[in-house]
């Protein structure tokens, strides 16, 4: 993993925020509620806030919501920056995604500072993984190691995990027999080192992010590995859940209710 490359732009301090459209307004309310339910005092003041942005729909929508309409979330004294990670899986697409995120920081998001970190690739000799370690697990550890560079100095790292991700995680843990030990699902607030990893979109569905991006005219990158059904999450999303939805319509929303800790 390389050290972060910092790219400074002339930051435009917005004196007033524009008003979001109908979709954006609903999304912001859910985002604020999720943060409050996770124990985050708003607005966030006097703290470094790192928004992890891959260039995909989820994280681009998160950054757009916070950096354009986030006056109830990010206080004036918050030190905000965008972090883009290159996992080293796809050389050509990765460069395109990095350029897209960097351009958004410069042109859409008021010149917010942009950081770039290249992670070890599971294809490389340095990042070779054993048979028992999946590429997803390897990359997850690499991401956390990159986040630690900021968490160790007390930063809060915000990621774009949403309700669909939560349902996939709950389903996976139940099917693996891990329900008793991990039944709270993905945590909205996860303390680590001297900071925390926060997921403000856990109450927002993917279709809502898509509608918000359309409302904003937001352009994002599509990760083609999301269509690879050899990978667990893609297989659930593309093969398993559509069939379950035919038998049990709306099962995702019912399953999501179990994401909160249950009484013993």
Residue pairs with C-beta under 8 A, 6 or more apart in sequence:
1 117
1 118
1 119
1 120
1 142
1 145
1 146
2 117
2 118
3 117
3 149
4 83
4 115
4 116
4 117
4 146
4 149
5 115
5 116
5 117
6 113
6 114
6 115
7 102
7 105
7 113
7 114
7 115
7 116
8 113
9 105
9 106
9 111
9 112
9 113
9 114
10 111
11 110
11 111
11 112
11 113
12 110
12 111
13 110
14 110
17 68
17 69
17 70
17 71
18 68
18 69
19 25
19 69
20 27
20 28
20 65
20 68
20 69
21 215
21 216
22 215
23 208
23 211
23 212
23 214
23 215
24 65
24 69
24 212
24 215
24 216
26 208
27 61
27 65
27 204
27 208
27 209
27 212
28 65
28 69
28 70
28 72
30 201
30 203
30 204
30 208
31 65
31 73
31 200
31 201
31 203
31 204
32 42
32 72
32 73
33 203
34 188
34 199
34 200
34 201
34 202
34 203
34 204
35 42
35 73
35 188
35 198
35 200
36 42
37 188
37 203
38 187
38 188
38 189
38 198
39 189
40 189
40 198
42 72
42 73
43 71
43 72
43 73
43 74
43 75
43 78
44 73
44 74
44 75
44 78
44 156
45 75
45 76
45 77
45 78
46 75
46 77
46 78
47 78
47 79
47 154
47 155
47 156
48 78
48 79
48 80
48 81
48 150
48 153
48 154
48 155
48 156
49 74
49 78
49 79
49 80
49 81
49 155
49 156
49 158
50 80
50 81
50 82
50 83
50 115
50 147
50 150
50 155
50 156
50 157
50 158
51 59
51 62
51 63
51 66
51 67
51 80
51 81
51 82
51 83
51 158
52 59
52 83
52 84
52 85
52 143
52 147
52 157
52 158
52 159
52 160
53 59
53 60
53 62
53 63
53 82
53 83
53 84
53 101
53 104
53 160
54 84
54 85
54 97
54 101
54 160
54 221
54 223
55 84
55 97
55 98
55 100
55 101
55 220
55 221
56 97
56 160
56 220
56 221
56 222
56 223
57 206
57 209
57 210
57 213
57 220
58 160
58 161
58 162
58 201
58 206
58 209
59 159
59 160
60 101
60 104
60 160
60 213
60 218
60 219
60 220
61 160
61 201
61 209
61 212
61 213
61 218
61 220
62 158
62 159
62 160
62 200
62 201
63 82
63 104
63 109
64 108
64 109
64 212
64 213
64 216
64 218
65 212
66 73
66 74
66 80
66 158
66 200
67 74
67 80
67 108
67 109
67 110
67 112
68 108
68 109
68 216
73 200
74 80
80 112
80 113
81 112
81 113
81 114
81 115
82 101
82 105
82 109
82 112
82 113
82 114
82 115
83 115
83 116
83 117
83 146
83 150
83 157
84 97
84 98
84 101
84 102
84 114
84 115
84 116
84 117
85 116
85 117
85 118
85 119
85 142
85 143
85 146
86 94
86 97
86 98
86 116
86 117
86 118
86 119
87 94
87 119
87 121
87 139
87 142
87 143
88 94
88 118
88 119
88 120
88 121
88 122
88 123
88 124
88 127
89 121
89 122
89 123
89 135
89 139
89 225
90 223
90 224
90 225
93 221
93 223
93 224
96 221
97 221
98 116
100 219
100 220
100 221
101 114
102 114
102 116
105 111
105 112
105 113
105 114
106 114
117 146
117 149
119 127
119 139
119 142
119 143
119 145
119 146
120 126
120 127
120 142
121 127
122 128
122 129
122 135
122 138
122 139
127 138
127 142
129 135
129 138
134 232
135 231
136 231
136 232
136 233
144 192
147 157
147 192
147 197
148 192
148 193
150 157
150 195
151 157
151 192
151 193
151 194
151 195
151 196
151 197
152 193
152 194
152 195
153 194
153 195
154 194
154 195
155 195
156 195
156 196
156 197
156 198
157 195
157 196
157 197
157 198
158 198
158 199
158 200
159 197
159 198
159 199
160 199
160 201
161 186
161 199
161 201
161 202
162 201
162 202
162 204
162 205
162 206
162 209
163 201
163 202
163 203
163 204
163 205
163 206
163 252
163 256
164 205
164 206
164 237
164 252
165 186
165 202
166 185
166 186
166 202
166 256
166 259
167 252
167 255
167 256
168 233
168 236
168 237
169 185
169 186
170 183
170 185
170 255
170 256
170 258
170 259
171 236
171 240
171 255
172 232
172 236
173 179
173 182
173 183
173 185
183 258
183 261
183 262
184 259
184 260
184 261
185 258
185 259
185 260
186 199
186 202
186 259
187 199
188 198
188 199
188 200
188 202
189 196
189 197
189 198
190 196
190 197
190 198
190 199
201 209
202 259
212 218
213 220
225 231
225 234
226 233
226 234
226 237
227 234
227 238
228 234
229 235
229 238
229 239
241 252
244 251
245 251
245 252
